[in-house]
C-alpha cells in the first residue's frame, strides 16, 4: 500500500495523563482473585497473583493521578519520521525503566519478551506512519520505550503516560503479555489518544478511550498478518490465556460478550449494544465493559466494507481522533456523529464507507439521527456477519 503523505501533528496543548490501569480489566482480575477454592483448585498461584496485581494497579493509579496537575508533557527526543525504540528489563522488580537490553537497530537478544516488545513497537509505529502519515504516537516521532519482566508474575500490561510496561503473567491463566501484538498496540494507542483526542478515562469517554486502543490494536495485528476484515478474528489479547482457560481472548470486537466463559473467570460481561449498556461506578464507570459497544460498531462496519480494515475505515477513526472536533468528555453519540462526518468528508456522503459507518452505529443502537439512508443501508453489515458465522 502506498504511504499517505506525512501530516502535521496536532497543535493542541498536551495535558499530562495518568495513564491507563492495564489491558486486563479489573473485573476479570477481581473474579480470579476471589474465586472459590472448589473452582480454583486447578490453580496454585493465579488467585494470589491476581490479588497482588490488583493492589499494584491501584497503587500505580494513585501515583499517576499525582502527575495530572503537572506541566504539559512534551515529545522527548522526538525526530519526525524516525523510529526510535528502546527496551529495558525490570528483572522482576517494580523499578522503571529497568536496565536497557535492546536499542533501535540492534539484533535480537534471545529473550522472547524483549524481542516481542521490540517488534511490536515497530509494527505499531509502521501502522501510524505508513498508513496514516503520522510519526509515532504524537505525530512528531516520539521515541517508543518499553519495559519487560515488570513485577513478580504481574498479570497486566499498561501505558504509563511515557512508556509501555509488560508483566510476565502468572503462568496458569496468563502467559507473558508481549505474546499478543494486539495488546502491545492497544496499550501504545493509549499514548496516541493522550496526544490527540485526550479522551477522559471515565464513563463513555473512557470507554471510547479503551475502544480506540482496541481498534488500533487489532488493526496493527491484522495489517501484520495481512488479514482482511472479513477473515480476521477481531480478538483483543488472543494468545494470552493458557490452555486450561475456557476462552480465546480478553475481548471480541465483533461479538462482545463471547471472548471467554470459564468456571473461574466467569463469562465475558461486555454488552453488544446499547440495550445492554452497564451503569456502574466500578472500572472508572465501566470503561472496559462498555467499550464493547463502539468496538462492535467498528467491526461491523469493517466486515461490511470487506478488505483491509486499517485502510479506509481505520482512516476514518484516525481522522476523528486527530481532527480536533472531539471534546475530552465526548460520549458515544458525539463520537459516532464525528466518525460519520469524517467518513463523509474524506470519502463522500453516501459512499460505501459513509454508509458502512452509519450501519455500524445503527447495529449497536446508536444510529438515530446520524444521517439519511441509514435504514436502507443498515442490514448489510449484519448480513455479512451472518455469512461469516
C-alpha positions as CSV (number, residue, x, y, z in Angstrom):
1,X,0.0,0.0,0.0
2,X,1.3,3.4,-0.9
3,X,2.0,5.5,2.2
4,X,0.0,8.6,2.7
5,X,1.9,11.9,2.8
6,X,3.0,13.0,6.2
7,X,0.7,15.3,8.0
8,X,1.4,17.9,10.7
9,X,0.9,16.8,14.3
10,X,-2.0,18.3,16.3
11,X,-1.1,21.7,17.7
12,X,-3.3,21.5,20.8
13,X,-1.6,21.5,24.2
14,X,-1.0,18.0,25.5
15,X,-2.2,17.6,29.1
16,X,-0.5,15.2,31.4
17,X,-2.1,11.8,31.6
18,X,-2.5,9.4,34.5
19,X,-2.0,6.6,32.1
20,X,-4.3,3.6,32.0
21,X,-4.7,0.8,34.5
22,X,-3.9,-2.0,32.2
23,X,-5.2,-4.2,29.3
24,X,-6.7,-6.8,31.7
25,X,-10.0,-5.4,33.1
26,X,-10.1,-5.1,36.9
27,X,-13.4,-7.1,37.0
28,X,-11.6,-10.1,35.5
29,X,-8.7,-9.9,38.0
30,X,-11.3,-9.5,40.8
31,X,-13.1,-12.6,39.7
32,X,-9.8,-14.6,39.6
33,X,-8.6,-13.2,43.0
34,X,-11.9,-14.1,44.7
35,X,-12.6,-17.5,43.0
36,X,-13.9,-20.1,45.5
37,X,-11.5,-22.8,46.4
38,X,-13.6,-25.5,44.8
39,X,-13.5,-23.7,41.4
40,X,-9.8,-22.6,41.6
41,X,-8.4,-25.9,42.8
42,X,-6.5,-26.3,39.5
43,X,-4.8,-23.0,40.1
44,X,-1.9,-22.9,42.6
45,X,-0.8,-19.3,42.3
46,X,-3.1,-17.4,39.9
47,X,-5.6,-16.1,42.5
48,X,-2.9,-14.7,44.8
49,X,-1.1,-13.2,41.8
50,X,-4.4,-11.6,40.7
51,X,-4.9,-10.1,44.1
52,X,-1.3,-8.8,44.1
53,X,-1.8,-7.3,40.6
54,X,-5.0,-5.5,41.7
55,X,-3.2,-4.0,44.6
56,X,-0.3,-2.9,42.4
57,X,-2.6,-1.5,39.8
58,X,-4.4,0.6,42.5
59,X,-1.0,1.9,43.7
60,X,0.1,2.8,40.2
61,X,-3.2,4.6,39.5
62,X,-2.7,6.8,42.6
63,X,0.9,7.6,41.5
64,X,-0.2,8.5,38.0
65,X,-3.1,10.6,39.4
66,X,-0.5,12.7,41.2
67,X,1.0,13.9,37.9
68,X,-2.2,15.2,36.4
69,X,-1.6,18.7,37.6
70,X,2.0,18.9,36.3
71,X,3.4,20.8,33.4
72,X,2.3,19.8,29.9
73,X,4.2,16.8,28.6
74,X,6.5,17.1,25.6
75,X,7.8,14.9,22.9
76,X,11.1,13.9,24.5
77,X,13.9,13.3,21.9
78,X,11.4,13.2,19.0
79,X,12.6,13.1,15.5
80,X,9.8,13.1,12.9
81,X,9.9,10.1,10.5
82,X,12.5,8.2,12.5
83,X,11.6,5.0,14.5
84,X,13.4,5.0,17.9
85,X,12.9,2.0,20.1
86,X,14.4,1.1,23.5
87,X,13.6,-2.0,25.5
88,X,14.5,-2.3,29.2
89,X,14.3,-5.2,31.7
90,X,12.9,-4.6,35.1
91,X,14.1,-8.1,36.2
92,X,11.0,-8.9,38.2
93,X,11.1,-5.6,40.2
94,X,8.8,-2.6,40.0
95,X,11.6,-0.2,39.2
96,X,11.2,1.7,36.0
97,X,12.7,1.9,33.4
98,X,15.0,-1.0,34.3
99,X,18.2,-2.0,32.5
100,X,18.3,-1.3,28.8
101,X,18.7,-4.6,26.8
102,X,18.0,-3.5,23.2
103,X,18.1,-0.3,21.3
104,X,17.0,0.7,17.8
105,X,18.8,-1.3,15.1
106,X,20.4,-3.8,17.5
107,X,19.9,-7.5,16.9
108,X,17.5,-9.7,18.8
109,X,18.7,-10.6,22.3
110,X,17.0,-14.0,22.6
111,X,14.6,-13.0,25.4
112,X,11.1,-13.6,23.9
113,X,9.6,-10.8,25.9
114,X,12.2,-8.2,24.9
115,X,12.2,-9.2,21.3
116,X,8.4,-9.4,21.0
117,X,8.0,-6.0,22.6
118,X,10.7,-4.5,20.3
119,X,8.9,-5.9,17.2
120,X,5.5,-4.9,18.5
121,X,6.7,-1.3,18.9
122,X,7.9,-1.3,15.3
123,X,4.7,-2.8,13.9
124,X,2.6,-0.2,15.7
125,X,4.8,2.6,14.6
126,X,4.5,1.4,11.0
127,X,0.7,1.4,11.1
128,X,0.6,5.1,12.1
129,X,3.5,6.2,9.9
130,X,2.9,4.2,6.7
131,X,-0.8,4.2,6.6
132,X,-1.8,7.5,8.2
133,X,1.3,9.6,7.7
134,X,1.6,10.1,11.5
135,X,5.0,9.8,13.0
136,X,4.9,7.7,16.2
137,X,2.2,8.3,18.8
138,X,2.4,12.1,18.9
139,X,2.9,12.8,15.2
140,X,6.3,14.2,15.9
141,X,8.4,11.0,16.2
142,X,8.1,10.3,19.9
143,X,10.6,7.6,20.9
144,X,8.9,4.3,21.8
145,X,10.2,2.8,25.1
146,X,9.2,-0.4,26.8
147,X,10.0,-2.3,30.0
148,X,9.6,-6.1,30.2
149,X,9.6,-8.5,33.2
150,X,7.9,-6.0,35.4
151,X,7.0,-7.2,38.8
152,X,6.6,-10.7,40.1
153,X,4.3,-12.7,37.8
154,X,2.5,-9.4,37.1
155,X,-0.8,-10.1,35.4
156,X,-1.1,-7.0,33.2
157,X,0.5,-4.6,30.7
158,X,0.0,-0.8,30.6
159,X,1.0,2.5,29.1
160,X,2.1,4.8,32.0
161,X,2.0,8.0,30.0
162,X,5.6,7.7,29.0
163,X,6.4,4.0,28.2
164,X,5.0,0.5,27.8
165,X,5.3,-1.9,30.7
166,X,4.7,-5.6,30.4
167,X,4.2,-8.3,33.1
168,X,5.1,-12.0,32.7
169,X,1.8,-13.4,33.7
170,X,1.0,-15.9,36.4
171,X,1.8,-19.0,34.3
172,X,-1.5,-20.6,35.0
173,X,-4.2,-18.2,33.5
174,X,-2.0,-15.7,31.7
175,X,1.2,-16.1,29.7
176,X,3.6,-13.2,29.1
177,X,1.8,-10.1,27.8
178,X,4.2,-9.4,25.0
179,X,2.9,-12.6,23.2
180,X,0.0,-10.6,21.8
181,X,0.6,-8.0,19.2
182,X,-2.9,-6.5,19.7
183,X,-2.1,-6.0,23.4
184,X,1.2,-4.1,22.6
185,X,-0.5,-1.9,20.0
186,X,-3.6,-1.4,22.3
187,X,-1.5,0.0,25.1
188,X,0.6,2.1,22.7
189,X,-2.6,3.5,21.3
190,X,-3.5,5.0,24.7
191,X,-0.4,7.1,24.1
192,X,-1.9,8.1,20.7
193,X,-5.1,9.2,22.5
194,X,-3.0,11.1,25.0
195,X,-1.5,13.2,22.3
196,X,-4.7,13.6,20.2
197,X,-8.3,13.5,21.4
198,X,-7.3,13.3,25.1
199,X,-10.5,11.5,26.0
200,X,-11.0,11.4,29.7
201,X,-10.7,8.0,31.3
202,X,-14.2,7.8,32.8
203,X,-17.7,6.8,31.7
204,X,-18.4,6.9,28.0
205,X,-15.4,8.9,27.1
206,X,-13.3,6.4,28.9
207,X,-15.0,3.5,27.1
208,X,-14.2,5.3,23.9
209,X,-10.6,5.7,25.0
210,X,-10.5,1.9,25.5
211,X,-12.3,1.2,22.3
212,X,-9.9,3.4,20.2
213,X,-7.0,1.4,21.7
214,X,-8.8,-1.9,20.8
215,X,-9.4,-0.6,17.2
216,X,-5.8,0.3,16.5
217,X,-4.6,-2.7,18.4
218,X,-6.4,-5.1,16.1
219,X,-5.6,-3.0,13.0
220,X,-1.9,-3.3,13.8
221,X,-2.2,-7.0,14.2
222,X,-4.4,-7.5,11.1
223,X,-2.0,-5.5,9.0
224,X,1.0,-7.5,10.2
225,X,-0.9,-10.7,9.3
226,X,-2.2,-9.2,6.0
227,X,-5.8,-10.1,7.0
228,X,-8.9,-8.7,5.5
229,X,-11.7,-7.6,7.8
230,X,-14.0,-10.5,6.8
231,X,-11.3,-13.1,7.6
232,X,-10.0,-11.6,10.9
233,X,-10.8,-12.9,14.4
234,X,-11.4,-9.4,15.8
235,X,-10.0,-10.7,19.2
236,X,-8.0,-8.5,21.6
237,X,-5.4,-10.4,23.5
238,X,-5.6,-13.6,21.6
239,X,-3.0,-16.0,22.9
240,X,-2.8,-14.5,26.4
241,X,-4.9,-17.3,28.0
242,X,-3.1,-20.5,28.7
243,X,-4.7,-23.8,27.6
244,X,-6.7,-24.6,30.8
245,X,-8.7,-21.4,30.4
246,X,-12.0,-21.7,28.5
247,X,-11.6,-18.6,26.4
248,X,-9.9,-17.2,23.3
249,X,-9.0,-13.6,24.3
250,X,-9.8,-10.7,26.6
251,X,-12.4,-9.2,24.3
252,X,-14.1,-9.9,21.0
253,X,-14.8,-6.7,19.0
254,X,-17.2,-8.4,16.6
255,X,-19.0,-10.5,19.2
256,X,-18.7,-8.7,22.6
257,X,-19.6,-11.0,25.5
258,X,-18.2,-14.2,23.9
259,X,-14.4,-13.9,24.4
260,X,-14.4,-16.3,27.4
261,X,-16.7,-18.4,29.5
262,X,-14.7,-20.1,32.2
263,X,-15.5,-21.7,35.5
264,X,-13.1,-19.5,37.4
265,X,-13.1,-16.3,35.3
266,X,-16.8,-16.3,34.6
267,X,-18.4,-15.1,31.4
268,X,-17.2,-12.2,29.4
269,X,-19.6,-9.4,30.5
270,X,-19.3,-7.0,27.6
271,X,-22.6,-5.8,26.1
272,X,-23.0,-6.0,22.3
273,X,-25.3,-2.9,22.0
274,X,-26.8,0.0,24.0
275,X,-29.7,-2.2,25.2
276,X,-27.1,-3.9,27.4
277,X,-25.2,-0.8,28.5
278,X,-23.8,-1.3,32.0
279,X,-24.4,1.6,34.5
280,X,-21.7,1.2,37.2
281,X,-19.2,3.1,39.3
282,X,-16.7,0.3,39.1
283,X,-13.8,0.3,36.5
284,X,-14.0,4.1,36.1
285,X,-17.6,3.9,35.1
286,X,-17.4,0.7,33.1
287,X,-14.7,1.7,30.6
288,X,-13.6,-1.9,29.8
289,X,-17.2,-3.3,29.8
290,X,-19.0,-0.7,27.7
291,X,-16.1,-0.4,25.2
292,X,-17.6,-3.4,23.5
293,X,-20.4,-1.2,22.1
294,X,-18.2,1.1,19.9
295,X,-15.9,-1.8,19.3
296,X,-18.7,-3.7,17.6
297,X,-19.8,-0.7,15.6
298,X,-16.3,-0.5,14.1
299,X,-16.0,-4.3,13.4
300,X,-19.5,-4.5,11.8
301,X,-18.6,-1.6,9.5
302,X,-15.3,-3.1,8.6
303,X,-16.8,-6.5,7.8
304,X,-19.5,-4.8,5.7
305,X,-16.8,-3.0,3.7
306,X,-14.5,-6.0,3.4
307,X,-10.9,-5.8,2.6
308,X,-8.2,-4.3,4.8
309,X,-9.9,-2.6,7.8
310,X,-6.8,-0.5,8.6
311,X,-7.1,1.3,5.2
312,X,-10.3,3.3,4.7
313,X,-12.2,2.6,7.9
314,X,-9.1,2.9,10.0
315,X,-8.5,6.2,8.3
316,X,-12.0,7.5,9.4
317,X,-11.2,6.6,13.0
318,X,-7.8,8.2,12.7
319,X,-9.3,11.4,11.2
320,X,-11.9,11.5,14.0
321,X,-9.2,11.2,16.7
322,X,-6.9,13.9,15.1
323,X,-9.5,16.2,13.7
324,X,-9.8,18.4,16.8
325,X,-13.6,18.2,16.9
326,X,-13.9,15.8,19.9
327,X,-14.0,17.2,23.4
328,X,-12.3,15.2,26.2
329,X,-15.7,14.2,27.6
330,X,-17.2,13.1,24.3
331,X,-19.9,10.4,24.7
332,X,-20.8,7.6,22.3
333,X,-23.3,9.7,20.4
334,X,-20.8,12.5,19.9
335,X,-18.1,10.1,18.7
336,X,-20.5,8.3,16.4
337,X,-21.5,11.6,14.8
338,X,-17.9,12.6,14.4
339,X,-17.0,9.4,12.6
340,X,-20.0,9.8,10.3
341,X,-18.9,13.3,9.5
342,X,-15.2,12.2,9.0
343,X,-16.3,9.4,6.6
344,X,-18.4,11.9,4.6
345,X,-15.6,14.4,4.4
346,X,-13.0,12.0,3.2
347,X,-15.0,9.6,1.1
348,X,-18.2,11.5,0.3
349,X,-21.7,11.4,1.7
350,X,-23.4,8.3,0.5
351,X,-20.2,6.5,-0.2
352,X,-19.7,2.9,0.8
353,X,-17.5,3.9,3.7
354,X,-20.1,6.5,4.9
355,X,-22.9,4.0,4.7
356,X,-20.9,1.3,6.4
357,X,-20.1,3.7,9.3
358,X,-23.8,4.6,9.6
359,X,-24.9,1.0,9.7
360,X,-22.2,0.0,12.1
361,X,-23.6,2.5,14.7
362,X,-27.1,1.5,13.8
363,X,-26.3,-2.1,14.7
364,X,-25.4,-1.2,18.3
365,X,-28.4,1.2,18.7
366,X,-26.6,4.5,18.1
367,X,-27.8,5.2,14.6
368,X,-30.7,7.6,15.3
369,X,-30.2,11.0,13.8
370,X,-26.8,10.2,12.2
371,X,-27.9,10.7,8.6
372,X,-30.3,9.9,5.8
373,X,-30.2,6.5,4.1
374,X,-29.4,4.7,7.4
375,X,-32.4,2.4,7.2
376,X,-31.7,1.4,3.6
377,X,-28.1,0.5,4.3
378,X,-28.4,-0.8,7.9
379,X,-28.6,-4.5,7.2
380,X,-25.5,-5.1,5.1
381,X,-23.1,-5.5,8.0
382,X,-25.3,-7.9,9.9
383,X,-25.9,-10.0,6.7
384,X,-22.1,-10.2,6.2
385,X,-21.5,-11.2,9.8
386,X,-24.2,-13.9,9.5
387,X,-22.5,-15.3,6.4
388,X,-19.2,-15.4,8.3
389,X,-20.5,-17.1,11.4
